[in-house]
Amino acid sequence: MFTILAISIPIKRYSLNIIKEEAYNLLEIGTITLDQPLRILCDYLPVQRRNEIECELESYDYLLRDRVRDLIGKVAWESD
């Protein structure tokens, strides 16, 4: 007889704040720009979570065609 152990791996939930934080981090390192559509974030976030991310954005009236600038708002760079 075999015993199966269930290992609980925490799954990161992509709330709007986490999506904003991820976008800001990508902006900071120059991977994306403010003028790009939000769909660019899907290239850098887990593919398996794309629907969750898109639904979270839509629940706050953001569409993938909206600009990163719309999500982030005004950016205050620390090096300025």
Secondary structure as the mmCIF struct_conf table of DSSP 4:
data_model
#
loop_
_struct_conf.conf_type_id
_struct_conf.id
_struct_conf.beg_label_comp_id
_struct_conf.beg_label_asym_id
_struct_conf.beg_label_seq_id
_struct_conf.end_label_comp_id
_struct_conf.end_label_asym_id
_struct_conf.end_label_seq_id
HELX_LH_PP_P HELX_LH_PP_P1 ILE A 4 ILE A 7
HELX_RH_AL_P HELX_RH_AL_P1 LEU A 16 GLU A 28
TURN_TY1_P TURN_TY1_P1 ILE A 29 GLY A 30
BEND BEND1 THR A 31 ILE A 32
TURN_TY1_P TURN_TY1_P2 LEU A 34 ASP A 35
BEND BEND2 GLN A 36 GLN A 36
STRN STRN1 PRO A 37 PRO A 37
HELX_RH_3T_P HELX_RH_3T_P1 LEU A 38 ASP A 43
TURN_TY1_P TURN_TY1_P3 TYR A 44 TYR A 44
BEND BEND3 LEU A 45 LEU A 45
HELX_RH_3T_P HELX_RH_3T_P2 VAL A 47 ARG A 49
HELX_RH_AL_P HELX_RH_AL_P2 ARG A 50 SER A 59
TURN_TY1_P TURN_TY1_P4 TYR A 60 ASP A 61
TURN_TY1_P TURN_TY1_P5 LEU A 64 ARG A 65
BEND BEND4 ASP A 66 ASP A 66
STRN STRN2 ARG A 67 ARG A 67
HELX_RH_AL_P HELX_RH_AL_P3 VAL A 68 ILE A 72
BEND BEND5 LYS A 74 LYS A 74
TURN_TY1_P TURN_TY1_P6 GLU A 78 SER A 79
#
